[in-house]
Amino acid sequence: MQPRRKLSAVEIDNRLPELPEWTLVEGRRIKRKFVFASFVEAFGFMTQVALVAEKLDHHPNWSNVYKTVDIELWTHDVDGLSTLDFELALAMDRLAGS
């Protein structure tokens, strides 16, 4: 596995248009709220994401309340965003159908 590298502010700004539903927080993490039709759909989404995250060896910070899943992504070992955050966010968007 390649070492993780913190993206620069310019790199982050260039990548953000790929994630129109995500919000940049404090220039160092991205967040999004997913709302599903039911708890079962929300939990199913989380299960699918868990498999992708494990394959990437990059895990989200998230919470689930009923049909809502709140997610924040950042790469802890670089204290900011890396390409893995964008890769995982794009996978989540695909899995949610957005």
N, CA and C atoms as a LAMMPS dump frame, in Angstrom:
ITEM: TIMESTEP
0
ITEM: NUMBER OF ATOMS
294
ITEM: BOX BOUNDS ff ff ff
-5.0000000000000000e+02 5.0000000000000000e+02
-5.0000000000000000e+02 5.0000000000000000e+02
-5.0000000000000000e+02 5.0000000000000000e+02
ITEM: ATOMS id mol type element x y z
1 1 1 N 0.839 -1.179 0
2 1 2 C 0 0 0
3 1 3 C 0.887 1.246 0
4 2 1 N 0.472 2.245 -0.781
5 2 2 C 1.22 3.497 -0.824
6 2 3 C 1.02 4.278 0.47
7 3 1 N 2.034 5.037 0.883
8 3 2 C 1.836 5.891 2.056
9 3 3 C 0.777 6.951 1.754
10 4 1 N 0.028 7.296 2.752
11 4 2 C -1.025 8.303 2.577
12 4 3 C -0.407 9.689 2.624
13 5 1 N -0.914 10.556 1.736
14 5 2 C -0.393 11.906 1.636
15 5 3 C -1.535 12.896 1.79
16 6 1 N -1.31 13.914 2.586
17 6 2 C -2.297 14.969 2.791
18 6 3 C -2.421 15.798 1.52
19 7 1 N -3.664 16 1.071
20 7 2 C -3.902 16.824 -0.108
21 7 3 C -3.747 18.301 0.242
22 8 1 N -3.266 19.071 -0.705
23 8 2 C -3.15 20.52 -0.515
24 8 3 C -4.532 21.159 -0.67
25 9 1 N -4.659 22.403 -0.257
26 9 2 C -5.924 23.128 -0.395
27 9 3 C -6.344 23.204 -1.857
28 10 1 N -5.405 23.396 -2.75
29 10 2 C -5.705 23.46 -4.186
30 10 3 C -6.212 22.104 -4.676
31 11 1 N -5.563 21.035 -4.26
32 11 2 C -5.998 19.689 -4.659
33 11 3 C -7.411 19.399 -4.142
34 12 1 N -7.688 19.802 -2.928
35 12 2 C -9.022 19.61 -2.348
36 12 3 C -10.054 20.399 -3.154
37 13 1 N -9.765 21.661 -3.427
38 13 2 C -10.686 22.492 -4.212
39 13 3 C -10.936 21.909 -5.592
40 14 1 N -9.924 21.299 -6.179
41 14 2 C -10.077 20.689 -7.502
42 14 3 C -10.933 19.422 -7.455
43 15 1 N -10.926 18.725 -6.338
44 15 2 C -11.668 17.471 -6.217
45 15 3 C -13.103 17.665 -5.715
46 16 1 N -13.374 18.741 -5.002
47 16 2 C -14.702 18.926 -4.404
48 16 3 C -15.86 18.889 -5.406
49 17 1 N -15.702 19.401 -6.625
50 17 2 C -16.826 19.31 -7.57
51 17 3 C -17.271 17.877 -7.864
52 18 1 N -16.418 16.891 -7.632
53 18 2 C -16.792 15.484 -7.805
54 18 3 C -17.824 15.05 -6.762
55 19 1 N -17.925 15.819 -5.678
56 19 2 C -18.767 15.452 -4.529
57 19 3 C -19.74 16.579 -4.181
58 20 1 N -20.703 16.862 -5.064
59 20 2 C -21.568 18.022 -4.841
60 20 3 C -22.419 17.966 -3.574
61 21 1 N -22.666 16.78 -3.044
62 21 2 C -23.485 16.643 -1.833
63 21 3 C -22.661 16.714 -0.548
64 22 1 N -21.354 16.765 -0.677
65 22 2 C -20.464 16.778 0.48
66 22 3 C -20.052 18.209 0.81
67 23 1 N -19.797 18.461 2.094
68 23 2 C -19.392 19.776 2.575
69 23 3 C -17.988 19.688 3.161
70 24 1 N -17.157 20.649 2.8
71 24 2 C -15.819 20.749 3.385
72 24 3 C -15.934 21.408 4.754
73 25 1 N -15.319 20.806 5.758
74 25 2 C -15.372 21.312 7.125
75 25 3 C -13.956 21.664 7.563
76 26 1 N -13.765 22.921 7.93
77 26 2 C -12.486 23.408 8.461
78 26 3 C -11.305 23.095 7.543
79 27 1 N -11.57 22.878 6.257
80 27 2 C -10.501 22.626 5.298
81 27 3 C -9.78 21.308 5.477
82 28 1 N -10.305 20.444 6.377
83 28 2 C -9.561 19.212 6.658
84 28 3 C -10.393 17.946 6.698
85 29 1 N -11.721 18.07 6.522
86 29 2 C -12.553 16.873 6.435
87 29 3 C -13.795 17.186 5.595
88 30 1 N -14.457 16.134 5.145
89 30 2 C -15.689 16.312 4.379
90 30 3 C -16.808 15.562 5.081
91 31 1 N -18.033 16.088 4.934
92 31 2 C -19.162 15.442 5.611
93 31 3 C -20.381 15.427 4.699
94 32 1 N -21.245 14.46 4.992
95 32 2 C -22.501 14.336 4.262
96 32 3 C -23.504 13.588 5.124
97 33 1 N -24.776 13.932 4.943
98 33 2 C -25.887 13.233 5.597
99 33 3 C -26.635 12.459 4.52
100 34 1 N -26.825 11.179 4.745
101 34 2 C -27.618 10.323 3.867
102 34 3 C -28.918 10.006 4.586
103 35 1 N -30.046 10.173 3.902
104 35 2 C -31.345 9.85 4.48
105 35 3 C -32.007 8.806 3.589
106 36 1 N -32.417 7.713 4.2
107 36 2 C -33.011 6.59 3.486
108 36 3 C -34.486 6.462 3.845
109 37 1 N -35.168 5.556 3.2
110 37 2 C -36.599 5.367 3.437
111 37 3 C -36.88 4.645 4.753
112 38 1 N -35.889 3.9 5.247
113 38 2 C -36.114 3.126 6.469
114 38 3 C -34.781 2.828 7.161
115 39 1 N -34.889 2.333 8.382
116 39 2 C -33.696 1.91 9.111
117 39 3 C -32.995 0.779 8.373
118 40 1 N -33.759 -0.161 7.829
119 40 2 C -33.168 -1.307 7.134
120 40 3 C -32.343 -0.842 5.933
121 41 1 N -32.852 0.126 5.172
122 41 2 C -32.077 0.658 4.041
123 41 3 C -30.81 1.362 4.517
124 42 1 N -30.92 2.141 5.585
125 42 2 C -29.747 2.837 6.127
126 42 3 C -28.703 1.832 6.592
127 43 1 N -29.141 0.806 7.292
128 43 2 C -28.21 -0.194 7.803
129 43 3 C -27.602 -1.005 6.661
130 44 1 N -28.4 -1.292 5.643
131 44 2 C -27.88 -1.988 4.464
132 44 3 C -26.799 -1.184 3.773
133 45 1 N -27.021 0.122 3.657
134 45 2 C -26.017 1.024 3.089
135 45 3 C -24.733 0.961 3.909
136 46 1 N -24.859 1.046 5.216
137 46 2 C -23.679 1.009 6.081
138 46 3 C -22.926 -0.31 5.926
139 47 1 N -23.647 -1.392 5.762
140 47 2 C -23.008 -2.692 5.573
141 47 3 C -22.214 -2.722 4.275
142 48 1 N -22.805 -2.194 3.199
143 48 2 C -22.098 -2.137 1.916
144 48 3 C -20.861 -1.25 2.016
145 49 1 N -20.999 -0.107 2.682
146 49 2 C -19.864 0.807 2.851
147 49 3 C -18.763 0.136 3.672
148 50 1 N -19.147 -0.612 4.69
149 50 2 C -18.153 -1.287 5.537
150 50 3 C -17.274 -2.21 4.703
151 51 1 N -17.843 -2.904 3.736
152 51 2 C -17.057 -3.796 2.887
153 51 3 C -16.069 -3.024 2.02
154 52 1 N -16.513 -1.894 1.464
155 52 2 C -15.622 -1.052 0.653
156 52 3 C -14.523 -0.458 1.533
157 53 1 N -14.91 0.044 2.694
158 53 2 C -13.948 0.667 3.606
159 53 3 C -12.873 -0.323 4.038
160 54 1 N -13.283 -1.538 4.3
161 54 2 C -12.325 -2.556 4.72
162 54 3 C -11.346 -2.865 3.589
163 55 1 N -11.855 -2.93 2.375
164 55 2 C -11.002 -3.198 1.21
165 55 3 C -9.983 -2.066 1.007
166 56 1 N -10.429 -0.816 1.26
167 56 2 C -9.539 0.346 1.127
168 56 3 C -8.637 0.521 2.355
169 57 1 N -8.955 -0.165 3.447
170 57 2 C -8.301 0.049 4.732
171 57 3 C -8.41 1.517 5.139
172 58 1 N -9.627 2.031 4.953
173 58 2 C -9.917 3.435 5.271
174 58 3 C -11.357 3.493 5.76
175 59 1 N -11.552 3.892 6.994
176 59 2 C -12.845 3.726 7.646
177 59 3 C -13.472 5.073 8.004
178 60 1 N -14.786 5.19 7.809
179 60 2 C -15.467 6.458 8.073
180 60 3 C -15.74 6.687 9.552
181 61 1 N -15.917 7.947 9.885
182 61 2 C -16.495 8.317 11.173
183 61 3 C -17.967 8.528 10.857
184 62 1 N -18.826 7.748 11.492
185 62 2 C -20.238 7.857 11.143
186 62 3 C -21.132 7.561 12.323
187 63 1 N -22.39 7.98 12.153
188 63 2 C -23.415 7.655 13.143
189 63 3 C -24.706 7.374 12.391
190 64 1 N -25.547 6.583 13.021
191 64 2 C -26.824 6.204 12.428
192 64 3 C -27.916 6.399 13.448
193 65 1 N -28.94 7.153 13.074
194 65 2 C -30.151 7.285 13.868
195 65 3 C -31.314 7.003 12.933
196 66 1 N -31.997 5.906 13.201
197 66 2 C -33.111 5.423 12.409
198 66 3 C -32.745 5.364 10.928
199 67 1 N -33.24 6.272 10.102
200 67 2 C -32.998 6.179 8.654
201 67 3 C -31.939 7.161 8.156
202 68 1 N -31.219 7.783 9.076
203 68 2 C -30.223 8.792 8.728
204 68 3 C -28.82 8.298 9.078
205 69 1 N -27.89 8.505 8.142
206 69 2 C -26.486 8.165 8.373
207 69 3 C -25.674 9.435 8.154
208 70 1 N -25.027 9.916 9.206
209 70 2 C -24.142 11.084 9.129
210 70 3 C -22.713 10.588 9.036
211 71 1 N -21.966 11.129 8.068
212 71 2 C -20.605 10.657 7.824
213 71 3 C -19.641 11.831 7.737
214 72 1 N -18.485 11.657 8.352
215 72 2 C -17.348 12.559 8.172
216 72 3 C -16.157 11.711 7.769
217 73 1 N -15.426 12.22 6.794
218 73 2 C -14.23 11.533 6.318
219 73 3 C -13.019 12.435 6.445
220 74 1 N -11.938 11.87 6.909
221 74 2 C -10.613 12.474 6.854
222 74 3 C -9.616 11.37 7.145
223 75 1 N -8.394 11.601 6.789
224 75 2 C -7.352 10.61 6.995
225 75 3 C -6.607 10.973 8.27
226 76 1 N -6.844 10.2 9.303
227 76 2 C -6.321 10.522 10.63
228 76 3 C -4.799 10.634 10.653
229 77 1 N -4.109 9.729 9.956
230 77 2 C -2.651 9.747 10.061
231 77 3 C -1.991 10.884 9.299
232 78 1 N -2.742 11.643 8.483
233 78 2 C -2.175 12.85 7.86
234 78 3 C -2.872 14.11 8.378
235 79 1 N -3.832 13.923 9.299
236 79 2 C -4.595 15.025 9.892
237 79 3 C -5.19 15.932 8.817
238 80 1 N -5.823 15.309 7.848
239 80 2 C -6.462 16.06 6.775
240 80 3 C -7.029 15.099 5.751
241 81 1 N -7.255 15.62 4.573
242 81 2 C -7.844 14.81 3.501
243 81 3 C -6.777 14.194 2.611
244 82 1 N -7.038 12.962 2.196
245 82 2 C -6.184 12.272 1.233
246 82 3 C -7.07 11.774 0.091
247 83 1 N -6.455 11.19 -0.909
248 83 2 C -7.234 10.659 -2.026
249 83 3 C -8.194 9.562 -1.557
250 84 1 N -7.848 8.857 -0.5
251 84 2 C -8.73 7.81 0.013
252 84 3 C -10.085 8.357 0.454
253 85 1 N -10.097 9.559 1.003
254 85 2 C -11.36 10.154 1.434
255 85 3 C -12.276 10.397 0.245
256 86 1 N -11.713 10.898 -0.832
257 86 2 C -12.509 11.137 -2.029
258 86 3 C -12.946 9.828 -2.671
259 87 1 N -12.086 8.846 -2.676
260 87 2 C -12.435 7.54 -3.234
261 87 3 C -13.584 6.897 -2.449
262 88 1 N -13.514 6.956 -1.133
263 88 2 C -14.565 6.378 -0.305
264 88 3 C -15.862 7.172 -0.44
265 89 1 N -15.775 8.483 -0.479
266 89 2 C -16.978 9.315 -0.643
267 89 3 C -17.674 9.016 -1.97
268 90 1 N -16.9 8.89 -3.04
269 90 2 C -17.487 8.564 -4.345
270 90 3 C -18.153 7.195 -4.315
271 91 1 N -17.532 6.243 -3.655
272 91 2 C -18.139 4.906 -3.527
273 91 3 C -19.454 4.985 -2.756
274 92 1 N -19.48 5.787 -1.686
275 92 2 C -20.704 5.946 -0.901
276 92 3 C -21.806 6.562 -1.753
277 93 1 N -21.472 7.578 -2.511
278 93 2 C -22.469 8.206 -3.376
279 93 3 C -23.043 7.188 -4.365
280 94 1 N -22.174 6.365 -4.943
281 94 2 C -22.649 5.326 -5.893
282 94 3 C -23.569 4.331 -5.171
283 95 1 N -23.171 3.891 -3.988
284 95 2 C -23.964 2.917 -3.253
285 95 3 C -25.324 3.479 -2.853
286 96 1 N -25.364 4.772 -2.578
287 96 2 C -26.639 5.416 -2.182
288 96 3 C -27.483 5.796 -3.393
289 97 1 N -26.894 5.648 -4.582
290 97 2 C -27.637 5.983 -5.796
291 97 3 C -27.715 7.463 -6.076
292 98 1 N -26.742 8.217 -5.526
293 98 2 C -26.759 9.668 -5.768
294 98 3 C -25.569 10.097 -6.593
